[in-house]
Amino acid sequence: MLLLTLGTAAGGGVPQWNCACPGCTGARAHPDRRRSHDSLAVLGPEPSSWFLVNAGPDVTEHLETHPRLRPGAGTERTPVVRVLLTDAELDHTLGLLRLREARHVEIYATAPVRQALRQRLALDTVLTPYTTLTWRDLPPAGHSPAVIAGIEVCAVPLSTKRPRYAAEAQQDDSWVIAVRLHDPASGRTALYAPALAGWTEEFGKEAAAADCVFIDGTFWDDEEPQRLGISARTSTAMGHLPIDGPTGTAQHLASLPARCLYTHLNNTNPLVDPLAPQHGVLAGRGLEVAQDGMVIEL
């Protein structure tokens, strides 16, 4: 199983078009600091066996970044694009509209996410004149997994956080999930959780059993959104556990045997600057920051 970190930024990317914070200004001056919306490509054993986890606004650019995600030689079109969704947020789903040229799109999602996209964003109405759209259930951990491109996939429910356009929808702890990816051929497992509102017992067990964990790195500390004036709420109140501090994820991850990488970085996070001292803090705990274009083999 190969994992391609196609994007590693939170909503808006780095730089964000309407922002002149140090992170955005630095990314404009140093193109190697640019980050696109978080997304993961998972490649199975066969040449054309792959799928995406999340499809943000950058999805078509992502599909051009790696040869194995392009149509093969002698193939006029990619036959099917498969996308797993960790939530219904716009920065993880807007790319579905950009896949309209595909002959067939399969979308794996939990029930509340599927309902939000079909009923509130009317994706069926918008996309079916252009492509064939198939919705599939994403089974929860403990049930028979879905098998995609030879990889066993299931959902780990995380929180009831709903996107703003569905704020009044019914609460359900599968609005936001982590995706568990298991390769039966190698016996290796990855856990992908770009949004994490709380460290639950179930998530802790899944993380402890994984060989590689991608985790929410939106904000460095809990007061970051308030301190920088982007929100009246703390990081935790916004549905993202911070990295550092007494409630931060770093203390949990440091004790795990897995390779742990932070993704979904907000433009205000000091970690978007490769020279920031926070990188040394993480390195001292054996933790990493994912970069766009990384390839990890499990």
N, C-alpha and C positions, 0 to 999 in steps of 0.2 A: 504494500500500500504506500503510495506516494501522496504527500500532502503539499499543496502549493498555496502559500499565503498570498492570494491575489491582491488583497487590500487589507489595511490594518487601522484605518481611521474611523472615528465616530461620525455621526451625521454632519454633513458639510465638508468633510475631508480636511486635509491640511495642504495648502492654505484654504481657508473658507473664504468664499468670494467677497463677503461683506465685512471682513474682519482685518484689523491691523494690529492684533496682539503680537507679542514677541514671537510666538510660535509661527504665526502666519507670515509675519514679516521675514523671519529667518528662512522659511520655506521658499519664499519668493526670491530671496537672494541666493539661496543654495538649493538648486533643483533636486539634489539627492535627498533632501529632507521631505519632499512631497510624499503624501500618503493618500491613497484612494480609499473609498468606503470598504469596510471590512467584508471579506468574502474568502472562502476556502474552496479550492478544487481538490477533489479526491479522485485519484487515479487507481483503477483496478489493474488486474494482470494483463488484460487484453489491450491491444493498441488503441481501440476506440471506446474503451470502457472507462467512463468518468462521469462525475456529477458535481454540482455546485452546492455549497452551503451558503445560502443567502444570495440575492441578486440585487445589488444596489444600482445607482445611476450609472456606474462605470462598467457595467457587466460586459458590454461588447468590446470595450478596450481590454478588459481582463481576458476575454476569450482569445484575443490576438497575442497575448503575451507569451504563450507557451505552444510550441508546435503540436503537442498531442491534443490540444483543445481545438485545433483547426480541422476543417474537413481533410480527410486523407487524400493521398494522390489518387486521381481517377474518380474521386467522389465529388459530385456536383454540389451536394448540400449535406450539412450535418443532419443525420436522420432524426435524432431526438435530443432534446436538452432536458436534463433532469435537475430539478432544484429542490433542495430541502430548506425549509424556513425555520429559523429559531424564534421568530415572533412576527407580528404584523406591522412593525414600524416601517415608515416610508423609506428610510435609508437602507432597509433590507429587502424591500419588495418593489420599488419603483422600476428596477431593471427588468421586471417581468414584461413591462410594456415595450421595452427595447428588444425583446426576443420575438416580436411579432413576425419576423421573417422566417422563423423556424418552421419546419413542417409539422413538428409535434413538440409540445412542451408538457412535461409531467411535473406536477407540483406536489411535494410531500409536505404536509402540515398537520398540526393538531386541529381539532374541531373548531375551537373559537377563532383561531387564525384564519382557517378556511372560510368560515362564515363571514368574518369581517371583510375579507378581500372580495368575496363573491357578492355580498349584499350591500356593503357600504361603499366599496370602491368599484363595484360592478365590473370586475375583471372579465367575467364571462362575456358580458355584453360588448365590451370594448375589444377583446382579443379574438373571439371566435370567428369574426369575419375574415381574419387574417391567417389563423393557424388553428390546429387541433389542440385543444386544451384538455388535459386529464388530471383530475384531482385524486390524490391517494392519501390514505391515512398514514400517519407516522406513529407507530405503536409505542406505548410507554415501556420503559425498562421493566423487565420481569415477564414480558409477554413475548410471543414469537416475533423476532425482528423482521423488518423488511430487508430484503437482500437486493442490493443495487450494485451493479458492476462487480459482483463477487464479494462485496463488503456488507456485513450485517449492521443494520442501522436501527437505532431506537431513540426515543425521547426521554429526557430526564426533566420532569416538571420543576420549574424554579419559582415562578411568581405569578401574581394576578395582574401585573402591570399591563394596562391596555394603552394602545396609541391614542393620541388626543382625539382623533376622528371617531373613536369608538369608546370614549370615556364613560358613557352611561351603560355600556354593555354589561352583561352578567359576569360576575367574578368567576374565575376558573384558574387553578394554579398551573394550567398548561398554556396560558397566554404567552409566557416566556419559558423557553426550554433550553437545555443544553443538548447537544447531539452526541450520542455515543457511537463511535465508529470502530467496529471490530473486524479484523482480517483473520478469518479462520485458517488461512493458509500459513500465516506466520505466527498466529496466536497473539498478535499485538493489538493494542486498543488505544484510541485517541478520544479525548473529550473536548468538545468545542463549545464554549460558553461566553459569547461576546457581551452578554448582559447578565449581571448577577446582582440581585437585590439583597440577598441574604445567604449566609453560608448554612445551608440546611444539612441535617444528618445524612439524608440520601445523597446529596451532592458530594459531601465529604467522603462517603464510601466509594462513590463512582470515581472521584479524583484519586483516591488512594489505590484503586485497582487499575488505573490507567498507566500507560507508558509515556504518554505525552498529553499535556493539558494546555489548551489555549483558553485564556480567561480574561474577563472584563478588566481593561486598564483605562477606562474612560478618564478618571480623575486621580491625581496623585494623593490628595488628602481630602477629608470630608468637607472642609470649609472652602475649597477651591472655587466652586461656582459663586458663592457669596462674596468671597474676597475679591474676585475679579469682576464682579458685577454682571455676570451673565444669567444669574438666577437668584431669587430670594430663598431658594431651598438649598439644603446641603446635598452632597453627592448621594448619600444614602436615601434621602427623601426623593431624589430624582430616579431612584431605582438602580443605582450603581454603587456597589460597595467600593470604597476607595482602596488604593493600593497600600498606603502607609497609615500608621496610627493604630490605636487600640482596637478599632473595628475593622482594620484593613485586611486584605487577603494575603499580603506577603507573609504574615506570621503563620497562616495555614499552609501555604504552598511550600515554605522553607523546609517543612518536616516530611514532605512527600518524596518518594523515590523517583517520581516521574520527571521528565523534562518539562518545565513549566515556562510558558511564554505569554506575555501580555499583548493583547490586541484591542481594537476598538478604542484607540487613543483620541481624546478630544484635542482640539487645536490649542487649548490652554494648558495642557499637561506638559510640565517641563521636560518629560521624556521625549518629546518630539525634537528636542535639541540634542544631538549626539554628544555634545560636550557638557551637558548638565551633570552635576555631581550625583544626582539621583540614580544614574546608571551604576555608579560605583556601589551605592547602597544595595541595589538589587543583586549585583554581581557577588557581593559579600554573602548574600543569602542563597546563592546558586540559582538565581532567577534571571530570565532574559526578557527582552522586548522584541516581539516579532517585527520583521521588516517586510515591506511589499516585495514579492518575488522570491521569498525563501522557499527552498525545497527540503522537505523532511521525509526521510524514508523510514518506514516502520515494518 
